[in-house]
């Protein structure tokens, strides 16, 4: 487990440089999750470290395979200096712990309801799991383990989350693209949905 996390951290470092802050969160019944913050020009990137220590298991499987199964970490990117996003650490750790605690298997198109704002005053209460590979390349592990995938998280307002439940993730992404939505803006309004 320690070797995997060291390799994951090295992959994050090669993509984003040295983290300028890190915090650890532990939940009952789950391994420790760290959240690393990287300053990248006018962007802040928050990446989890610890979620990939174990493969995500199907919650209905009788036994979890300690080697086989998808592995992941999540990355959130916001524009720096526009909001105090430092409190995003706990919600990100909740997302990262959800495979261990709730048996969730993250995949592109999944929505994760956070039960409150992403950070104090944020208009976002959930996130959409996006396709991996754009920010950080998949990290191959020795067989039979599957690679670690780095999923970007896209913040959603409550209206966007409700609309996504009805119309699907692809339709919401299409709305964002059509309207030129800056998904990194911590104050952005809900995309027009009508």
Number of C-alpha atoms within 10 A of each C-alpha: 9 9 9 17 16 14 15 26 19 14 16 24 14 11 12 17 13 15 18 10 12 15 13 15 16 14 14 8 9 17 16 17 25 21 24 21 23 20 18 14 8 10 15 19 20 26 28 29 25 25 26 25 23 23 23 24 21 16 14 8 9 8 9 15 13 12 16 16 17 19 25 28 21 24 24 20 23 21 20 18 11 11 15 13 19 12 12 17 23 19 19 25 25 17 23 27 26 19 23 19 15 10 15 18 18 22 16 14 17 18 22 20 18 15 9 15 18 25 19 14 13 18 19 26 21 24 25 24 22 22 15 21 13 11 15 18 15 19 18 13 14 9 9 9 16 18 20 23 22 26 25 25 26 19 27 26 20 18 15 23 23 12 16 20 13 10 11 15 21 11 13 22 16 11 17 18 13 11 10 10 16 15 18 17 16 23 16 16 14 15 19 12 10 5
